[in-house]
Amino acid sequence: MIRSELIQKIADDNPHLYQRDVERIVNTIFEEITGAMSDGDRVELRGFGAFSVKKRDARVGRNPRTGETVHVEEKHVPFFKTGKLLRDRLNGNS
């Protein structure tokens, strides 16, 4: 499912809301999650999962084509850990 499909699904399930309002709500949710993560905060949605940021230290890597060593700088990457309810539902334990 992509963002536009999510917006359409929510708008279809809630006919009392205008689609532009649903779009604004969905965009605000994503912006808040992104903003919190960029500040280094963890975002937890109970039953769904938790978004966090992990730090990857600088390291020495190799160019697979030439075998030359390459310095890889430290970076921060998004990480998602599923919640118990989501994990159970995916495994048919609901």
C-alpha positions in Angstrom: 0.0 0.0 0.0 1.3 3.4 -0.9 0.5 6.8 0.8 -2.3 7.7 -1.8 -4.0 4.3 -1.3 -3.9 4.8 2.5 -5.5 8.2 2.1 -8.1 6.9 -0.2 -8.9 3.9 2.1 -9.3 6.2 5.1 -11.5 8.7 3.1 -13.7 5.8 1.8 -14.1 4.4 5.4 -15.0 7.9 6.8 -17.3 9.6 4.3 -17.9 12.5 6.8 -14.3 13.6 6.2 -13.1 15.4 3.1 -10.3 13.8 1.2 -8.1 16.9 1.6 -8.5 16.7 5.4 -7.6 13.0 5.4 -4.6 13.8 3.3 -3.5 16.6 5.7 -4.0 14.2 8.7 -1.9 11.4 7.1 0.8 13.8 6.1 0.9 15.3 9.6 1.3 11.9 11.1 4.2 11.0 8.8 5.8 14.4 9.4 5.6 14.0 13.1 7.2 10.6 13.0 9.9 11.8 10.7 10.6 14.9 12.9 10.8 12.9 16.1 13.2 10.4 14.5 15.4 13.2 13.1 15.6 14.5 16.6 16.8 11.1 17.7 13.6 10.2 19.5 11.8 6.8 19.4 8.3 6.6 18.1 6.1 3.8 19.5 2.7 2.9 18.1 1.3 0.3 20.6 0.5 -3.0 19.0 2.0 -1.9 15.7 5.7 -1.3 16.4 8.4 1.1 17.2 10.5 3.3 14.9 13.9 4.3 16.1 17.3 5.5 14.8 20.4 3.4 15.0 23.9 4.7 14.6 26.3 2.9 12.4 29.9 3.6 13.2 32.5 4.6 10.6 34.3 1.7 9.2 36.6 0.6 6.5 34.9 -1.2 3.6 35.9 -2.6 0.3 34.9 -1.7 -3.2 33.7 -5.1 -4.5 34.7 -4.4 -8.1 38.3 -3.3 -7.4 39.0 -4.6 -3.9 40.2 -1.2 -3.0 39.6 -0.2 0.7 37.1 2.6 1.1 36.4 4.7 4.2 32.6 4.5 5.1 31.5 7.4 7.3 29.3 7.0 10.3 25.6 7.3 9.6 22.2 7.0 11.2 19.7 4.6 9.8 16.0 4.1 10.5 15.0 0.9 12.3 11.5 -0.6 12.8 10.7 -3.3 15.4 7.3 -4.9 15.0 4.9 -4.9 18.0 3.5 -8.1 19.5 0.0 -7.6 18.1 1.3 -7.1 14.5 3.7 -10.0 14.8 0.9 -12.3 16.1 -1.5 -11.2 13.4 1.1 -11.8 10.6 1.7 -15.3 12.0 -2.1 -16.1 12.1 -2.3 -16.0 15.9 -5.1 -13.4 16.1 
